[in-house]
Amino acid sequence: MSQEAYLTINLKSLAHNYNVLRSKINGETLLIAVVKANAYGSDGVKIAKELSALGTDYFAVAYASEGINLRKAGIKKPILVFYPQKGQLEKLIEYNLEPALYSKEIIHSFLALVNKNTLNKYPVHLKCNTGLNRIGISINELNEVLNILDESSLEVKSVYSHLGASENKKPCAFTKKQIESFELIKKQILKRYKNPPKLHLLNSSGIFNYPELKYDAVRTGIALYGFANRTEWDAELKPIAKLSAPLCQIHHLNKGESVGYNQGWVATKNSIIGVIPVGHADGIGRQYGNGIGTVQINGKPASIIGNVCMDMLMIDVSAIDCKTGDEVVFFDENTTAVDFTASANTISYEILTGLNNRIKRVYI
Ligand SMILES: *Cc1c(COP(=O)(O)O)cnc(C)c1O
């Protein structure tokens, strides 16, 4: 057992999830694989290559830098950039990345660059705001924006929006309103174009909850990595990542002795505690300390005690038969990232994407 923390990525599980998602959409529906944030904390390049080999024809990332990394690693498929920022627009062109245009301001900035470079039919996507109120042009701007785009040297490859509560139980009044807005957008698009751009609305949980709304494409991230935001949907998928680290030291404490910074934990009886080489700099935040987070060691649950340090944390192993070198599991296919995060009131997305590069990635 090596003396470091590992994120073990199971590529068979990735293929399983990909195939489950493919089976939920028909042959003509495009699967846009979302590999932003280092493929949800795993490894953007490695995962994009695997997904390419599995047949993925389209990728999406959040920012230009992520698309550039994929291009530099040899990914040739189209890459949609969800949230391009003004300072990154030249790079998008340089690396043949496809921006989502989400405001008149960004449209004008990008158009100016495309014209300066005398490009023709540069592929872009149009992001509409249907109620999430995060990013996107509003419906009352749509006509004006489409007029601008139609007279430009841009080619609108897709028009899309994003649901804010796609995992919520149906019927959901908020989602219903978003869908109605998107249907109005669809009408406008179909009326306007002989060869309309692709339309898409669904993220991972949307694919499970609203199979009737697949339109021309879906954008799936978390489900590729094994989660879909509801227990019964998760059951169809396999978490691809396991976070583990070896127990690196054991201490026998007397009643009254304390553990960690600021004496975060005090032994109420003679106790045995274990030390693990993972801390908040690795992505296990301080909210998991003081008995909130639970890890598994030799098949038994152990509480994280005291304050999580930057590079290490401590667990109570008084009732567990263990020795240094034994594997400590934060989450895996059985005790999942959902289970691990539930106690800290957060979601699988946060723990996965927060894992630092210091954790070694290995593949099986
Ligand atoms: C991140 C993101 C997705 C993927 O969402 P999942 O819930 O991970 O499937 C889809 N669309 C947009 C616009 C996103 O930002």
The ligand as an SDF file (V2000), in Angstrom:
LIG
                    3D

 15 15  0  0  0  0  0  0  0  0999 V2000
  -22.6310   21.6880  -15.8100 C   0  0  0  0  0  0  0  0  0  0  0  0
  -23.7040   21.8620  -16.8090 C   0  0  0  0  0  0  0  0  0  0  0  0
  -24.4050   20.7580  -17.3050 C   0  0  0  0  0  0  0  0  0  0  0  0
  -24.2220   19.3600  -16.7680 C   0  0  0  0  0  0  0  0  0  0  0  0
  -25.0130   19.1910  -15.6190 O   0  0  0  0  0  0  0  0  0  0  0  0
  -25.1140   17.7850  -14.8660 P   0  0  0  0  0  0  0  0  0  0  0  0
  -26.1150   18.0140  -13.8130 O   0  0  0  0  0  0  0  0  0  0  0  0
  -23.7550   17.5280  -14.3170 O   0  0  0  0  0  0  0  0  0  0  0  0
  -25.4940   16.7900  -15.8880 O   0  0  0  0  0  0  0  0  0  0  0  0
  -25.3280   20.9780  -18.3160 C   0  0  0  0  0  0  0  0  0  0  0  0
  -25.5600   22.2200  -18.7980 N   0  0  0  0  0  0  0  0  0  0  0  0
  -24.9210   23.2990  -18.3270 C   0  0  0  0  0  0  0  0  0  0  0  0
  -25.2270   24.6290  -18.9000 C   0  0  0  0  0  0  0  0  0  0  0  0
  -23.9800   23.1650  -17.3110 C   0  0  0  0  0  0  0  0  0  0  0  0
  -23.3520   24.2440  -16.8270 O   0  0  0  0  0  0  0  0  0  0  0  0
  1  2  1  0
  2  3  1  0
  2 14  2  0
  3  4  1  0
  3 10  2  0
  4  5  1  0
  5  6  1  0
  6  7  2  0
  6  8  1  0
  6  9  1  0
 10 11  1  0
 11 12  2  0
 12 13  1  0
 12 14  1  0
 14 15  1  0
M  END
$$$$
